[in-house]
Amino acid sequence: MSSLDAMKRSIDSQPSTLSTYSDELHRRRSEYATLKPTRTIFTGSGDSYSAALFASELSNGRLLAFDPYELSKKTWIAEEKNIVIISVSGKTKTNIKLAKKLRRKARAVVAVTSDPYSPLALKCDDTLILDHHKENVPTAGTSSYTSSLLACGFLLGKLPRTLDVSKTLAGAWTWAEKAAKRSIPTSFTVIGSGLEHAIGYYGGLKFNEVLGISATCQYPEEFGHAYLFSLKKTDSIVCMNPDHDPKTHAVSEELRKSHLRT
């Protein structure tokens, strides 16, 4: 099986696997304290950094999201805070070094990982295990990322009681099929605010990682200050849920008027 075929299987598994994982987390609610946002920092690399941004937005900006290396240079920020380190593999060296540094400074260091016996998990005070579809070939993170989002919501006491992503997934495939009929762009720019920016950051990573196409994610305000001026007709702009945010909507409308690919 190719890596892309395995990735598609992982994506298609989500209506079932995410619902099962959500139910499992609810059953284990009594085992984990709900973290207070003002006393908590989430951190991770790549997809996991996007999940940390998502957690920050879930808290309405009350908790901090940090790159793990940058946090390791400012360890005083972690004093008496709960530190949540998100790492699917639990093997990222920067995360492991960070956990070692912070255990004596932080209130508690929690690993969110798929492997309870990973080097990261063994260096942390507590571990929340991710449950997601796994393949025998390397793939770009998909269901591991969405399960990380559920874990973030769970730790903050914001996990929905019921979860059904089947309609969302069907809509995503419809959008993807339409997009596949267009010529391949020279680059992607993802624009979003709030939660949409956090998830858009992940989308930008996948354009780079899976398609090998340069991509970035911008807030709608920042987009107009510099990135707008480097756009070409062959670039593609993805506006995340523009009907939900007035600024993103305004940017989307202006781009359409300029006949740019949105």
Secondary structure as GFF3:
##gff-version 3
##sequence-region A 1 262
A	DSSP	alpha_helix	3	12	.	.	.	ID=ss1
A	DSSP	alpha_helix	14	27	.	.	.	ID=ss2
A	DSSP	three_ten_helix	29	31	.	.	.	ID=ss3
A	DSSP	three_ten_helix	37	39	.	.	.	ID=ss4
A	DSSP	beta_strand	40	44	.	.	.	ID=ss5
A	DSSP	alpha_helix	47	58	.	.	.	ID=ss6
A	DSSP	beta_strand	64	66	.	.	.	ID=ss7
A	DSSP	alpha_helix	68	72	.	.	.	ID=ss8
A	DSSP	three_ten_helix	75	78	.	.	.	ID=ss9
A	DSSP	beta_strand	82	86	.	.	.	ID=ss10
A	DSSP	alpha_helix	93	102	.	.	.	ID=ss11
A	DSSP	beta_strand	108	113	.	.	.	ID=ss12
A	DSSP	alpha_helix	119	123	.	.	.	ID=ss13
A	DSSP	beta_strand	126	129	.	.	.	ID=ss14
A	DSSP	alpha_helix	143	155	.	.	.	ID=ss15
A	DSSP	alpha_helix	166	180	.	.	.	ID=ss16
A	DSSP	beta_strand	188	191	.	.	.	ID=ss17
A	DSSP	alpha_helix	195	206	.	.	.	ID=ss18
A	DSSP	pi_helix	207	211	.	.	.	ID=ss19
A	DSSP	beta_strand	215	218	.	.	.	ID=ss20
A	DSSP	alpha_helix	220	223	.	.	.	ID=ss21
A	DSSP	three_ten_helix	227	230	.	.	.	ID=ss22
A	DSSP	beta_strand	236	239	.	.	.	ID=ss23
A	DSSP	alpha_helix	246	257	.	.	.	ID=ss24
###
